[in-house]
């Protein structure tokens, strides 16, 4: 019998595998776009404008904090919804 965990792990693996070709295509298109844009005259960057890497870093830091907060919340709810197990008395 297949367990919930096995089904979830298999679905996760399939989803990540399905995303890989799209990620590679997007990366390739981005490289080609940046190559074309690099041939255009450059414009000055105003002070205080973050780099793309800084923006991605900030957004993933936020996403990680949000996911951790939601994980803690979900564990508290799941714990509250889990029936208490009878205590072992040590007697047989």
C-alpha positions in Angstrom: 0.0 0.0 0.0 1.3 3.4 -0.9 1.5 5.9 1.9 0.6 9.6 1.8 4.3 10.5 2.2 5.3 8.3 -0.8 2.7 9.9 -3.0 3.7 13.4 -1.9 7.4 12.7 -2.5 6.7 11.2 -6.0 4.5 14.2 -6.9 7.1 16.6 -5.7 9.8 14.9 -7.8 7.5 14.9 -10.9 6.7 18.6 -10.5 10.4 19.6 -10.1 11.4 17.4 -13.1 8.6 19.0 -15.2 9.8 22.5 -14.2 13.4 21.9 -15.2 13.0 22.2 -19.0 11.0 25.5 -18.6 13.7 26.8 -16.3 16.4 26.0 -18.8 14.4 27.6 -21.7 13.9 30.7 -19.6 17.6 30.9 -18.7 18.5 30.5 -22.4 16.1 33.2 -23.5 17.3 35.6 -20.7 20.9 35.1 -21.8 20.0 35.9 -25.4 18.0 38.9 -24.4 20.8 40.3 -22.2 23.2 39.8 -25.1 21.0 41.8 -27.4 20.4 44.5 -24.7 24.1 44.8 -24.0 24.6 46.2 -27.5 22.3 49.1 -26.8 23.6 52.4 -25.2 23.7 52.1 -21.5 21.6 54.4 -19.3 22.7 55.7 -15.9 21.3 53.9 -12.9 19.8 56.2 -10.2 21.3 55.9 -6.7 19.6 53.5 -4.4 18.2 51.2 -7.1 18.9 47.6 -6.1 20.5 45.2 -8.4 18.4 42.2 -9.7 20.4 39.9 -7.3 19.6 42.1 -4.3 15.9 42.1 -5.2 15.8 38.3 -5.6 17.7 37.9 -2.3 15.3 40.2 -0.4 12.2 38.4 -1.9 13.5 34.9 -1.0 14.5 36.1 2.5 10.9 37.3 2.9 9.5 34.1 1.4 11.6 31.9 3.8 10.4 33.9 6.8 6.8 33.6 5.6 7.1 29.9 5.0 8.6 29.3 8.4 5.9 31.2 10.1 3.2 29.3 8.2 5.0 26.0 9.0 5.0 26.8 12.7 1.3 27.8 12.5 0.4 24.6 10.7 2.3 22.4 13.2 0.5 24.1 16.1 -2.8 23.5 14.4 -2.0 19.9 13.5 -0.7 19.3 17.1 -3.9 20.7 18.5 -6.0 18.5 16.2 -4.0 15.3 17.0 -5.8 13.2 19.6 -3.7 12.7 22.8 -2.2 9.2 23.0 -3.0 7.2 26.2 -0.1 7.3 28.6 1.7 4.0 29.1 1.3 2.7 32.7 4.2 0.4 32.6 2.0 -2.5 33.5 1.3 -5.5 31.2 
